[in-house]
């Protein structure tokens, strides 16, 4: 009787060889089906019965969920409300029986890399630094992705740059007295889900911007209509974000860093040995979106550059982790405001603390800072890649694009 992880590895190997996996023993057809057809399944999947918890451990998974998405039935065991689940993974970490796992999108990606006739682009989240080894640079990662069959790799931090400009201009326009305030970050689906589902009275204070992931996907598909897009990052919640009605179509698949590592292992690609394929996409500001506080810093720096004589300065407050985010929002609603720009990130440490990061968040933060310090541009306003991208989209200036394009807008 094999485990789900053993089955997962075999399905990957078979998919790479163009073979179908046959169910044997424990390996129920349903488990193979969920690996080959992940779009038909929720973020969290139960892979074996969970009725054998000790009385001491029973309910730990339910208690761990900050979203009220779990309940325990004496006959069925754990019940997951997929409408409430946002993909934080705390229930999986709390499960003592390893009965829960996350949906995995690796097989459809393999199939597209093997069979799709058009271009397939990898859009990589800025927390990637150090995730695949200390000596694996952006250039080596790009070479590895091309070796897998991707047409190219784009750093999503470049679209964080554009959204930084967008939010800085919106702050400059909307925050005109001491009573005005703005909430961000558009990059974190858990933070946005919390506001939409639990504190929707604050939605007027949230700029209607898509996340850098969605911005990247929409841009690629505008410039290359036949392209497929694969986002790669440390966040499970991104798999749910791409299914939101007003965002569908920008990103075709989401892989986590762990899934990409599994794919490298299955293909025996040794990243450290690959050549450098360097292309500079982003500024220091965009790269720092990967850690808590980075969005606030980026927008503050950009605002000072575009309007240095502004009378009302950006005063930020940052929360990371669901409890801290909830406490910050509660304080706002109670009138306890000491800032005009509030940044929330669902994971402690920000994206570097995501549930599917490979390294710990402190090392992740250090690596991001180190990579950001090497960037040749401080802010998006200095980034020639962003300026050229805006021109390729048909706009002469960044300001013209942000005021007259709806490409990066969404309905909250």
C-alpha positions as semicolon CSV with decimal commas, in nm:
position;residue;x (nm);y (nm);z (nm)
1;X;0,000;0,000;0,000
2;X;0,166;0,323;-0,114
3;X;0,130;0,677;0,014
4;X;-0,021;0,973;-0,170
5;X;0,327;1,130;-0,205
6;X;0,458;0,811;-0,370
7;X;0,163;0,813;-0,607
8;X;0,223;1,183;-0,682
9;X;0,585;1,120;-0,782
10;X;0,486;0,829;-1,004
11;X;0,214;1,029;-1,179
12;X;0,469;1,306;-1,252
13;X;0,718;1,058;-1,397
14;X;0,452;0,891;-1,608
15;X;0,323;1,227;-1,737
16;X;0,676;1,325;-1,841
17;X;0,697;0,995;-2,031
18;X;0,353;1,040;-2,187
19;X;0,207;0,750;-1,990
20;X;-0,111;0,712;-1,785
21;X;-0,093;0,593;-1,425
22;X;-0,288;0,278;-1,337
23;X;-0,443;0,250;-0,991
24;X;-0,311;-0,028;-0,773
25;X;-0,385;-0,110;-0,409
26;X;-0,421;0,204;-0,202
27;X;-0,384;0,420;-0,511
28;X;-0,750;0,492;-0,567
29;X;-0,858;0,616;-0,912
30;X;-0,994;0,930;-0,742
31;X;-0,645;1,026;-0,623
32;X;-0,500;0,982;-0,971
33;X;-0,792;1,178;-1,115
34;X;-0,733;1,470;-0,876
35;X;-0,367;1,488;-0,983
36;X;-0,448;1,473;-1,354
37;X;-0,753;1,704;-1,332
38;X;-0,683;1,951;-1,047
39;X;-0,929;2,212;-1,174
40;X;-1,210;1,982;-1,061
41;X;-1,089;1,981;-0,700
42;X;-1,067;2,231;-0,411
43;X;-0,749;2,376;-0,259
44;X;-0,740;2,126;0,028
45;X;-0,804;1,758;-0,044
46;X;-0,853;1,473;0,201
47;X;-0,644;1,181;0,078
48;X;-0,735;0,924;0,345
49;X;-0,986;0,878;0,630
50;X;-0,934;1,105;0,930
51;X;-1,145;0,925;1,191
52;X;-0,852;0,784;1,388
53;X;-0,734;1,101;1,562
54;X;-0,680;1,066;1,934
55;X;-0,924;1,257;2,154
56;X;-0,637;1,493;2,232
57;X;-0,567;1,574;1,867
58;X;-0,921;1,566;1,729
59;X;-1,035;1,912;1,630
60;X;-0,686;2,064;1,613
61;X;-0,729;2,108;1,239
62;X;-1,069;2,273;1,292
63;X;-0,931;2,506;1,559
64;X;-0,637;2,603;1,338
65;X;-0,858;2,755;1,065
66;X;-0,897;3,132;1,094
67;X;-1,170;3,130;0,828
68;X;-1,431;2,896;0,976
69;X;-1,390;2,664;0,680
70;X;-1,361;2,339;0,878
71;X;-1,597;2,133;1,091
72;X;-1,589;1,778;1,228
73;X;-1,868;1,527;1,169
74;X;-1,877;1,213;1,383
75;X;-1,961;1,000;1,079
76;X;-1,781;1,178;0,793
77;X;-1,479;1,307;0,981
78;X;-1,338;1,642;0,871
79;X;-1,568;1,852;0,649
80;X;-1,419;2,137;0,442
81;X;-1,631;2,432;0,329
82;X;-1,464;2,517;0,000
83;X;-1,639;2,854;-0,025
84;X;-1,468;2,972;0,294
85;X;-1,127;2,810;0,241
86;X;-0,861;3,053;0,117
87;X;-0,564;2,816;0,110
88;X;-0,365;2,921;0,417
89;X;-0,265;2,554;0,480
90;X;-0,285;2,577;0,860
91;X;-0,520;2,276;0,870
92;X;-0,270;2,064;0,677
93;X;0,008;2,162;0,915
94;X;-0,217;2,081;1,213
95;X;-0,328;1,737;1,087
96;X;-0,150;1,461;1,280
97;X;-0,251;1,186;1,037
98;X;-0,125;1,343;0,713
99;X;-0,480;1,300;0,585
100;X;-0,486;1,638;0,408
101;X;-0,291;1,770;0,114
102;X;-0,313;2,061;-0,128
103;X;-0,425;2,049;-0,491
104;X;-0,136;2,013;-0,730
105;X;-0,137;2,159;-1,081
106;X;0,186;2,006;-1,207
107;X;0,036;1,751;-1,450
108;X;-0,161;2,004;-1,664
109;X;0,156;2,218;-1,678
110;X;0,361;1,919;-1,797
111;X;0,096;1,845;-2,060
112;X;0,104;2,205;-2,188
113;X;0,484;2,206;-2,202
114;X;0,476;1,883;-2,404
115;X;0,174;1,933;-2,628
116;X;0,072;2,301;-2,658
117;X;0,174;2,463;-2,988
118;X;0,184;2,822;-2,862
119;X;0,421;2,995;-2,619
120;X;0,410;2,906;-2,249
121;X;0,552;3,170;-2,013
122;X;0,660;3,125;-1,652
123;X;0,577;3,422;-1,429
124;X;0,790;3,391;-1,116
125;X;0,705;3,564;-0,786
126;X;0,982;3,783;-0,637
127;X;1,029;3,559;-0,330
128;X;1,219;3,307;-0,548
129;X;1,566;3,419;-0,433
130;X;1,741;3,132;-0,258
131;X;1,440;2,899;-0,277
132;X;1,616;2,654;-0,511
133;X;1,966;2,685;-0,364
134;X;2,197;2,962;-0,250
135;X;2,380;2,970;-0,582
136;X;2,071;2,955;-0,804
137;X;2,041;3,301;-0,957
138;X;1,755;3,443;-1,159
139;X;1,960;3,369;-1,471
140;X;2,007;3,002;-1,379
141;X;1,639;2,968;-1,291
142;X;1,546;3,113;-1,631
143;X;1,774;2,860;-1,802
144;X;1,617;2,576;-1,602
145;X;1,263;2,682;-1,693
146;X;1,355;2,701;-2,062
147;X;1,508;2,354;-2,032
148;X;1,171;2,231;-1,902
149;X;1,007;2,374;-2,214
150;X;0,890;2,721;-2,110
151;X;0,923;2,989;-2,377
152;X;1,060;3,235;-2,124
153;X;1,059;3,353;-1,763
154;X;0,923;3,689;-1,650
155;X;0,980;3,829;-1,302
156;X;0,646;3,930;-1,156
157;X;0,829;4,203;-0,962
158;X;0,818;4,405;-1,287
159;X;0,439;4,419;-1,256
160;X;0,470;4,503;-0,888
161;X;0,664;4,803;-1,019
162;X;0,375;4,911;-1,242
163;X;0,121;4,862;-0,962
164;X;0,343;5,063;-0,730
165;X;0,313;5,353;-0,972
166;X;-0,062;5,295;-0,995
167;X;-0,117;5,295;-0,618
168;X;0,118;5,591;-0,565
169;X;-0,080;5,797;-0,818
170;X;-0,410;5,686;-0,658
171;X;-0,283;5,781;-0,312
172;X;-0,174;6,120;-0,447
173;X;-0,522;6,174;-0,591
174;X;-0,739;6,033;-0,310
175;X;-0,562;6,116;0,018
176;X;-0,620;6,489;0,059
177;X;-0,682;6,540;0,432
178;X;-0,606;6,374;0,765
179;X;-0,928;6,168;0,760
180;X;-0,852;5,991;0,432
181;X;-0,685;5,649;0,426
182;X;-0,611;5,368;0,186
183;X;-0,576;4,992;0,231
184;X;-0,344;4,765;0,035
185;X;-0,191;4,511;-0,055
186;X;-0,337;4,395;-0,382
187;X;-0,068;4,125;-0,402
188;X;-0,206;3,915;-0,113
189;X;-0,525;3,719;-0,188
190;X;-0,578;3,628;0,179
191;X;-0,577;3,995;0,283
192;X;-0,819;4,088;0,005
193;X;-1,039;3,787;0,090
194;X;-1,053;3,898;0,454
195;X;-1,170;4,247;0,356
196;X;-1,423;4,119;0,100
197;X;-1,571;3,845;0,319
198;X;-1,547;3,986;0,670
199;X;-1,496;4,364;0,651
200;X;-1,655;4,467;0,322
201;X;-1,751;4,810;0,459
202;X;-1,385;4,902;0,398
203;X;-1,387;4,810;0,028
204;X;-1,423;5,178;-0,079
205;X;-1,080;5,234;0,079
206;X;-0,916;4,959;-0,129
207;X;-0,785;5,061;-0,473
208;X;-0,936;4,844;-0,745
209;X;-0,605;4,701;-0,861
210;X;-0,531;4,346;-0,965
211;X;-0,237;4,163;-0,810
212;X;0,105;4,165;-0,981
213;X;0,037;3,804;-1,083
214;X;-0,285;3,895;-1,266
215;X;-0,123;4,209;-1,412
216;X;0,157;3,995;-1,551
217;X;-0,080;3,739;-1,700
218;X;-0,300;4,003;-1,863
219;X;0,003;4,181;-2,008
220;X;0,151;3,864;-2,156
221;X;-0,182;3,771;-2,313
222;X;-0,230;4,121;-2,453
223;X;0,108;4,107;-2,624
224;X;0,085;3,734;-2,709
225;X;-0,284;3,637;-2,738
226;X;-0,206;3,269;-2,800
227;X;0,020;3,237;-2,495
228;X;-0,036;3,027;-2,185
229;X;0,079;3,160;-1,850
230;X;0,203;2,974;-1,543
231;X;0,252;3,162;-1,217
232;X;0,514;3,017;-0,981
233;X;0,530;3,125;-0,617
234;X;0,512;3,030;-0,248
235;X;0,138;3,088;-0,213
236;X;-0,140;2,828;-0,221
237;X;-0,410;3,098;-0,221
238;X;-0,302;3,207;-0,569
239;X;-0,459;2,885;-0,701
240;X;-0,795;3,021;-0,582
241;X;-0,730;3,379;-0,696
242;X;-0,703;3,285;-1,063
243;X;-1,056;3,136;-1,044
244;X;-1,222;3,458;-0,923
245;X;-1,486;3,562;-1,182
246;X;-1,334;3,900;-1,270
247;X;-0,980;3,758;-1,290
248;X;-1,036;3,436;-1,486
249;X;-0,820;3,398;-1,795
250;X;-0,511;3,593;-1,694
251;X;-0,326;3,291;-1,553
252;X;-0,377;2,936;-1,678
253;X;-0,199;2,746;-1,401
254;X;-0,036;2,813;-1,064
255;X;0,261;2,610;-0,946
256;X;0,411;2,648;-0,602
257;X;0,787;2,658;-0,547
258;X;0,754;2,308;-0,402
259;X;0,581;2,180;-0,716
260;X;0,850;2,333;-0,935
261;X;1,117;2,170;-0,717
262;X;0,938;1,836;-0,765
263;X;0,945;1,890;-1,140
264;X;1,317;1,971;-1,139
265;X;1,380;1,655;-0,936
266;X;1,177;1,438;-1,173
267;X;1,369;1,569;-1,476
268;X;1,711;1,554;-1,304
269;X;1,781;1,920;-1,380
270;X;2,071;2,050;-1,169
271;X;2,016;2,425;-1,156
272;X;2,360;2,516;-1,020
273;X;2,525;2,375;-1,332
274;X;2,321;2,577;-1,582
275;X;2,433;2,889;-1,768
276;X;2,325;3,238;-1,673
277;X;2,040;3,385;-1,876
278;X;2,009;3,729;-1,722
279;X;1,742;3,984;-1,807
280;X;1,677;4,275;-1,574
281;X;1,304;4,326;-1,521
282;X;1,242;4,497;-1,190
283;X;1,350;4,767;-0,946
284;X;1,441;4,728;-0,581
285;X;1,090;4,839;-0,494
286;X;0,916;4,566;-0,692
287;X;1,141;4,291;-0,557
288;X;1,070;4,395;-0,198
289;X;0,699;4,320;-0,243
290;X;0,804;3,969;-0,138
291;X;0,838;4,062;0,228
292;X;0,612;4,234;0,477
293;X;0,639;4,612;0,462
294;X;0,783;4,609;0,113
295;X;0,470;4,742;-0,056
296;X;0,449;5,039;0,179
297;X;0,815;5,123;0,130
298;X;0,786;5,098;-0,247
299;X;0,483;5,326;-0,269
300;X;0,627;5,578;-0,024
301;X;0,954;5,603;-0,222
302;X;0,766;5,635;-0,551
303;X;0,525;5,895;-0,414
304;X;0,816;6,108;-0,294
305;X;0,964;6,090;-0,642
306;X;0,648;6,179;-0,837
307;X;0,531;6,450;-0,593
308;X;0,814;6,560;-0,362
309;X;0,622;6,869;-0,242
310;X;0,316;6,678;-0,119
311;X;0,179;6,824;0,207
312;X;0,027;6,504;0,344
313;X;0,293;6,236;0,366
314;X;0,228;5,865;0,344
315;X;0,219;5,720;0,695
316;X;0,205;5,342;0,684
317;X;0,106;5,066;0,922
318;X;0,187;4,705;0,843
319;X;0,041;4,375;0,964
320;X;0,141;4,024;0,866
321;X;-0,033;3,702;0,957
322;X;-0,411;3,663;0,966
323;X;-0,461;3,746;1,340
324;X;-0,252;4,063;1,312
325;X;-0,433;4,170;0,995
326;X;-0,770;4,117;1,162
327;X;-0,658;4,317;1,467
328;X;-0,539;4,604;1,247
329;X;-0,869;4,618;1,059
330;X;-1,067;4,604;1,385
331;X;-0,867;4,899;1,516
332;X;-0,944;5,097;1,199
333;X;-1,317;5,028;1,240
334;X;-1,295;5,137;1,605
335;X;-1,154;5,472;1,496
336;X;-0,806;5,392;1,622
337;X;-0,621;5,517;1,318
338;X;-0,262;5,636;1,330
339;X;-0,179;5,594;0,960
340;X;-0,320;5,669;0,616
341;X;-0,181;5,367;0,434
342;X;-0,247;5,017;0,571
343;X;-0,067;4,713;0,434
344;X;-0,179;4,359;0,515
345;X;-0,014;4,028;0,429
346;X;-0,181;3,699;0,518
347;X;0,144;3,513;0,593
348;X;0,385;3,605;0,871
349;X;0,682;3,771;0,704
350;X;0,489;3,831;0,382
351;X;0,527;3,612;0,073
352;X;0,863;3,481;0,194
353;X;0,661;3,314;0,472
354;X;0,416;3,154;0,230
355;X;0,304;2,795;0,300
356;X;0,481;2,661;-0,007
357;X;0,811;2,842;0,040
358;X;1,101;2,597;0,048
359;X;1,327;2,788;0,288
360;X;1,237;2,957;0,617
361;X;1,104;3,312;0,606
362;X;1,405;3,476;0,773
363;X;1,643;3,332;0,513
364;X;1,388;3,417;0,246
365;X;1,378;3,779;0,358
366;X;1,759;3,806;0,361
367;X;1,780;3,662;0,011
368;X;1,516;3,900;-0,119
369;X;1,696;4,198;0,035
370;X;2,026;4,082;-0,115
371;X;1,871;4,043;-0,460
372;X;1,694;4,379;-0,434
373;X;2,020;4,555;-0,343
374;X;2,168;4,433;-0,672
375;X;1,886;4,585;-0,879
376;X;2,011;4,876;-1,091
377;X;1,693;5,083;-1,034
378;X;1,554;5,209;-0,704
379;X;1,191;5,269;-0,802
380;X;0,962;5,183;-1,095
381;X;0,990;5,540;-1,214
382;X;1,355;5,461;-1,299
383;X;1,289;5,123;-1,460
384;X;1,337;5,128;-1,841
385;X;1,188;4,776;-1,876
386;X;0,858;4,903;-1,733
387;X;0,864;5,214;-1,952
388;X;0,928;5,002;-2,264
389;X;0,651;4,761;-2,164
390;X;0,404;5,049;-2,131
391;X;0,499;5,169;-2,480
392;X;0,450;4,820;-2,626
393;X;0,099;4,828;-2,481
394;X;0,032;5,142;-2,689
395;X;0,087;5,426;-2,438
396;X;0,347;5,699;-2,462
397;X;0,379;5,760;-2,088
398;X;0,324;5,561;-1,770
399;X;0,080;5,823;-1,642
400;X;-0,125;5,797;-1,961
401;X;-0,137;5,418;-1,926
402;X;-0,243;5,421;-1,563
403;X;-0,515;5,683;-1,617
404;X;-0,659;5,550;-1,940
405;X;-0,604;5,174;-1,936
406;X;-0,825;4,926;-1,753
407;X;-0,579;4,639;-1,796
408;X;-0,483;4,636;-1,429
409;X;-0,825;4,720;-1,283
410;X;-1,061;4,481;-1,106
411;X;-1,406;4,477;-0,943
412;X;-1,393;4,448;-0,564
